[in-house]
């Protein structure tokens, strides 16, 4: 059996931990640059707010109902996520951290010593006591069914935070009540195709013969079908290497100066290079795109992109940033007020199988790799962007995204530690 532990409204729950007066009140967390709603509490949903809503369109609802708004603070959320994961690992021998707010706990062998529902309820209580984060747990033979169980545990109080799907009767009942669009592994195109064949519920899909599914759908959909029938076959322990990596932002203020725009692009390029090294891969193509503010019809509109190909696949921040700067120079147009830019690295391969170039202009690649490793170590120890390229400019620049409602990094920055007035 496997359990999926899901933190309820995680971003909002973390904010409420450090602002206890918000318990039971509507709370929203905004995206980068304070643009759209990315997380909200049930109380906020009851007001008609939805994930993805632009905050400027919802301003009347927010102000009229006293909705508390926070800017995204990934440093704080990641620190709290680590605490929750550590608690789970103290209770369950094998825990797989799937995302910032979800973890799979493998319970094989625990059923001989514990009642699984009661044991996981004790884990839920321990997480609540130590972090004040509410979690919901689904227990089932497969990960897809476990995710479904966590949804039921979250939406129905009668489960007392833990839903167990451990029999065929419970499995069929859950499949009959669940929305097909919410099934893990059923995307938009798969959903449309299933509906075309008259399949409208997970139960109808699970009742199809495997040969029928194989003849009409690719392997991932077949795996979903098997999981819905209680046959575990999805391995999330080894995630597929990303084939493209993109870092992009909407600017806090429009940028018209090439130097400022170049600093933003350099920052994004360095982030892409860091992500490449994190997954032990290298890239051959660097693409830069820029765009003006399409909502400002009173200003000239412009959007463009350019790609630079590298002679040798690399994850070196200096090389990738230099390539991005060349691409930006090819598309930069004076007189435009830029609102957004981004960098995409592609043609990604494993860093263990790089075809060397006889005419490589970088003569000291081993030393450069060591330099990048030391930079990553320092940034991991002392904070992201502690060591950065000069081309990235200063930290406080006009193009940096807005975060007017950001909470402090209470768990990771001594200068922003929580203070209490007595």
KEROMAR-733602 format. One record per residue (C-alpha): residue in one letter; x, y, z. Coordinates in steps of 0.1 Angstrom, whole numbers, plus 2048, in hexadecimal, padded with zeros to 3 digits. Each point is the difference from the previous one (the first is absolute). Layout:
KEROMAR-733602
AXYZ...
***
This chain:
KEROMAR-733602
X800800800X80B8247F9X7F4820811X7FF8227EFX80481C81AX7F48207F2X802822812X7DF8127FFX8028227EEX8257FF807X80B8237F8X7E3810812X8047E781EX82580B804X7F6825800X7E57F881AX81A7EF816X812821805X7E0815800X7E97ED818X7E581A7FFX7F77F57DDX7F27DF80AX7DE7FC7F0X80481F7EBX8048037DAX8258007F5X8108017DEX8247FC7F4X80A8127E0X8177F57E4X82280F7F6X7FC8267FCX7E07FF814X7EC7F97E0X7E87E3805X7F27EB81CX8147DF803X7F37F3822X7E1808815X7ED7F381EX7DD7F17FEX7F3820810X80E8137E2X7F27E77E7X7DD806810X8038247F6X8037F77DCX8258037FDX8127E67EBX8247F57FAX80E8137E2X7EA81F804X8138207F9X800813821X7F98227F0X7DF7F27F3X7F77F2822X80981F814X7DC809809X7F97DE80EX821800813X7FB822810X7DB7FC807X8047DF812X821807812X8147E57EEX8247FF80CX8197FE7E3X8247F4801X81B8007E6X8107DE7F8X81D7F9817X8107DF7F3X81C80281AX7E77FE81CX7EB7E57F0X81E7EB7F8X80D803824X7DF7F580EX7FD7E47E6X8217F280CX7F3800824X7E17ED7F6X8147E67ECX8187FB81DX7E37F8817X7F37E77E7X8227F07FEX8017FD826X7E07EC7FFX8037EC7DFX8207EF7F5X7FC8077DBX7F38227F5X80280F7DDX7FC8257FEX7EC8057E0X7FA825801X80281D818X7DF7F6810X7FD7DB7F8X8137E180CX7FB7DB7FAX8047EA81EX8067DB7F9X7ED7EB81AX80A7DD7F6X8027EB820X7F081A816X7DE7EF7FDX80C7E2814X80881781EX7E881D7FDX7DE8097F5X80B8167E2X7E481A804X806805825X8268007FBX7FF81B7E5X7E7814815X81B80181BX81880D7E5X7E881A7F6X7FD80B824X825801804X8048167E1X7E581780EX810803822X8238077F3X7F88167E2X7DB80A803X7FC7F57DBX7E07EC7F9X8067E17EAX7E97E77EFX80A7DC7FAX7F47E67E6X80A7DC804X7FD7E77E4X8127E57ECX80A8187E5X80C8247FFX7E480C7EAX7E67F2818X81380E81EX7FE8237F0X7DB7FB7FBX7FD7F6825X81281F80BX7E68157EDX7E37EE812X812805822X8048257F9X7DC8067F5X7ED7EA819X805804825X7F27DE808X8217F07F5X81281381CX81C8097E8X8077DC7F4X7EE7EE7E4X8087DB7FBX7F87EE7DFX8097DC809X7E57EC7F0X7F07FC7DDX7DF80D80EX81082080DX8148047DFX7E27FE7EAX7EC818817X81D8197FFX8037FD7DAX7DB8067FCX800820815X82080F7F3X8028197E3X8127F27E2X8118217F9X8117FF823X80F7DE7FBX826801802X80E7F97DDX7E180A7EDX8098207EDX7EA8167EBX8067ED7DFX7FB7DE811X7E080C811X7F280C7DEX8087DF7F0X7F17EC81CX7E08157FEX8007FA7DAX7FE7DB807X7E4805819X8157FD820X7F581A819X80A7F1822X8207EF80DX7EB7E1807X7F67FD7DCX8248047F6X80C7E6819X7E67E77F4X80D8017DCX8167E37F5X8258067FFX8017F77DCX7E781B7F8X81581A812X8217F47F0X7F18037DDX7F5824804X817811819X826803807X8127EE81CX7FB81B81BX7DA7FD7FCX8037DA802X814804821X7E481780DX7E77E57F7X8147E6813X80481681EX7DA806802X7FC7DB801X8177FE81EX81F7F47EDX81E81680AX8168087E1X809825802X82480680DX80482480CX8227FA811X8138087E0X7F281E7EFX8058047DBX81B81A7F6X7F18207F4X8058057DAX7FC826803X80581781DX7F1823800X80481D818X7EB81E7F9X7F081D813X7E981D7FCX81381F80CX7F681481EX8048207EBX8048037DAX8238007F3X80C8157E3X826800806X8157E57F0X8177FE81EX7E37F8818X7F07E87E8X8227EE7FBX8037FD826X7DE7EF802X8087E87E3X8227F8810X7EE7F8821X7E87E97EEX81C7EF7EDX8147F981FX7E07F1810X7FC7E97E2X8247F5803X7FC7F9825X7E27EA7F8X8137ED7E5X81C7F881AX7E57F6819X7F47E47E8X8237F87F4X7FA80A7DDX80E8187E5X7EF8147E4X80A80A7DDX7E681B7F8X7F8821812X7E18137F7X7F782380CX7DE8107FCX7F3823809X7DE8117FFX7F0821807X7E2806816X7E27F57EAX7E8811818X80F8227F9X7F08087DFX80E824802X8237F37FCX8127EF7E2X7FC7DA801X81C7E87F9X8097DB806X81D7EC7F2X8187E4807X8217F27F5X8147E1804X8267FB803X80F7DD7FCX81E7F6814X81D7ED7F1X8037EA81FX7E37F5817X805812821X7F0809822X81A81B806X7EF82080CX81A8167EFX7FB7F07DEX7DB7FF801X7FD82480CX81780B7E5X7EB7EE7E6X7E080F80EX8108237FEX8097FB7DBX7DC7F57F9X7F281E812X8168177ECX7F17F27E0X7DC808809X80381E816X7EC81E7F2X80582380FX7E281480AX7EC7E280CX7F47FD824X8077DB808X7E97EF819X80C7DC7FEX81E7EB7F6X80C7DD803X81B7E77F8X7FB7DC7F4X81C7E67FEX7F97E27E9X8107E27EEX8077F2823X8167E1805X8107EF81DX82081080CX8117DE801X8007FC7DAX80C8217F1X80F8007DDX81F815803X80A81A7E5X8238027F3X7FD8257FBX7EF807821X80882480AX7FE7F8825X8227F0808X7FB7FA825X7DF7EE802X80A7EA81EX80981F814X7E08117F5X7EB7E280CX811802821X7F9826802X7DB7F97F9X8007E581BX80F81881AX7E781B7F7X7E37E8804X80D7F5822X80382480CX7DE8097F4X7F17E1810X810808821X7FC826802X7E18067EAX7F78027DBX81381A7ECX81980681CX81A7FB7E5X7F680B7DEX80E80E7DFX8078257FDX7E98007E1X7E27F8816X804822811X7F580A823X7E47EE813X7E981E803X7F880A7DDX7E080E7F1X7FA7E27EAX7FE7E881EX7DC7F3805X7EA81181AX7FB7EF821X7EE81C814X7EF7E7817X81D7E8807X8047F1822X8227FD810X8177E27FBX7F97F7824X8117DE7FEX81E8077EBX80C824805X80C80C822X7F98247F5X7DB7F87FBX7FA7EA81EX7DD80380EX7FC81981CX7E3800819X7F381E813X7F67F8824
***
